[in-house]
Amino acid sequence: MTARVELTVTDSDTAQALGSGDVPVLGTPRVLALAEAATVVATAQRMPAGMTTVGTRVELDHKAPTPVGRTVVAQAQLAKVDGRRLLFEVAVTDGEATVAEGRIERVLVDRHKFVGRAFGEAESAG
């Protein structure tokens, strides 16, 4: 499973806008969200009915700054399957330059049960 997603960096994607820094370049939280989006697209291609994946672990090295106006591409490739756990290798690039790279783990879950458990816990905690 592989997938790719693109983003043209806007002011709302910057570290300043996201509160993750004070520089006007692509913020790490947005880099991570883009990389995760690529893993979601990759899993959606073969998702059994009623199932979804949720992110459980991330290792990401943000290596280079990207200014507003540039287009970055996130690519995800399934590297390993261990039961319900899916490990993806991810890379975000700006042309030939590597902006970020790492690994994202997702777990296959029953969508209805997962959402029900989340709302059940929220109601009992309230």
C-alpha positions as CSV (number, residue, x, y, z in Angstrom):
1,M,0.0,0.0,0.0
2,T,1.3,3.4,-1.0
3,A,-0.1,6.9,-1.3
4,R,0.9,10.4,-1.9
5,V,-0.7,13.7,-1.0
6,E,0.3,17.3,-1.8
7,L,0.1,20.6,0.1
8,T,0.9,24.1,-1.1
9,V,2.0,25.9,2.0
10,T,-0.1,28.8,3.2
11,D,0.2,31.2,6.1
12,S,-2.1,29.0,8.1
13,D,0.3,26.1,7.8
14,T,3.3,27.9,9.4
15,A,4.8,27.4,12.8
16,Q,3.7,30.9,13.7
17,A,0.0,30.1,12.9
18,L,0.1,26.7,14.5
19,G,1.7,27.9,17.7
20,S,4.7,25.5,17.3
21,G,7.3,28.2,16.8
22,D,7.7,31.8,15.8
23,V,9.0,31.4,12.2
24,P,6.9,31.8,9.0
25,V,7.7,28.4,7.5
26,L,5.8,25.1,7.4
27,G,5.2,24.0,10.9
28,T,6.0,20.5,12.2
29,P,2.4,19.8,13.3
30,R,1.3,20.4,9.7
31,V,4.1,18.2,8.3
32,L,2.9,15.4,10.6
33,A,-0.7,15.9,9.6
34,L,0.2,15.7,6.0
35,A,2.3,12.5,6.5
36,E,-0.6,11.0,8.4
37,A,-3.0,11.9,5.7
38,A,-0.9,9.9,3.2
39,T,-1.1,6.9,5.5
40,V,-4.9,7.3,5.7
41,V,-5.2,7.5,1.9
42,A,-3.0,4.3,1.6
43,T,-5.2,2.4,4.0
44,A,-8.5,3.6,2.6
45,Q,-7.7,1.8,-0.7
46,R,-8.2,-1.6,1.0
47,M,-10.2,-1.0,4.1
48,P,-12.7,-3.7,5.0
49,A,-16.3,-2.5,5.6
50,G,-16.8,-1.1,9.0
51,M,-13.1,-0.8,9.8
52,T,-10.7,2.2,10.0
53,T,-7.2,2.8,11.2
54,V,-6.1,5.1,14.0
55,G,-2.6,6.5,14.6
56,T,-0.8,5.1,17.6
57,R,2.9,6.0,17.2
58,V,5.0,8.5,15.2
59,E,8.7,9.0,14.7
60,L,9.3,12.0,12.5
61,D,12.5,14.0,11.7
62,H,11.6,17.5,10.4
63,K,14.8,18.2,8.5
64,A,14.3,21.4,6.4
65,P,12.3,24.6,6.4
66,T,9.7,25.2,3.7
67,P,8.5,28.7,2.9
68,V,4.9,29.8,2.2
69,G,4.0,29.2,-1.5
70,R,6.1,26.0,-2.0
71,T,4.3,22.7,-2.6
72,V,5.4,19.7,-0.6
73,V,4.5,16.0,-1.2
74,A,4.0,13.4,1.5
75,Q,4.4,9.8,0.5
76,A,3.6,6.8,2.6
77,Q,4.5,3.2,2.0
78,L,3.4,0.2,4.0
79,A,6.6,-1.4,5.4
80,K,5.3,-4.0,7.8
81,V,2.1,-5.7,9.0
82,D,2.0,-7.2,12.5
83,G,-1.6,-8.4,13.1
84,R,-3.7,-5.3,13.3
85,R,-0.7,-3.0,13.4
86,L,0.5,-1.3,10.2
87,L,3.9,0.4,10.0
88,F,4.4,3.0,7.3
89,E,7.6,4.6,6.1
90,V,6.8,8.3,5.3
91,A,8.7,11.0,3.5
92,V,7.8,14.7,2.8
93,T,9.7,16.3,0.0
94,D,9.9,19.8,-1.6
95,G,11.2,19.0,-5.1
96,E,14.4,17.0,-4.5
97,A,14.8,18.2,-0.9
98,T,13.7,16.0,2.0
99,V,11.6,18.1,4.3
100,A,10.8,15.2,6.7
101,E,11.0,11.5,7.1
102,G,10.0,8.8,9.6
103,R,7.6,6.1,10.5
104,I,3.9,6.1,11.4
105,E,2.1,3.2,13.0
106,R,-1.6,2.8,12.6
107,V,-3.9,0.1,14.1
108,L,-6.9,-1.4,12.4
109,V,-10.0,-1.0,14.5
110,D,-13.8,-1.5,14.2
111,R,-15.0,2.1,13.6
112,H,-18.3,1.7,15.5
113,K,-16.8,0.1,18.6
114,F,-13.9,2.6,18.6
115,V,-16.2,5.7,18.4
116,G,-18.6,4.2,20.9
117,R,-15.8,3.5,23.4
118,A,-14.5,7.1,23.0
119,F,-17.9,8.7,23.6
120,G,-18.7,6.2,26.4
121,E,-15.6,7.2,28.3
122,A,-16.2,10.9,27.7
123,E,-19.7,10.6,29.1
124,S,-18.7,8.7,32.2
125,A,-15.8,11.1,32.9
126,G,-18.2,14.2,32.6
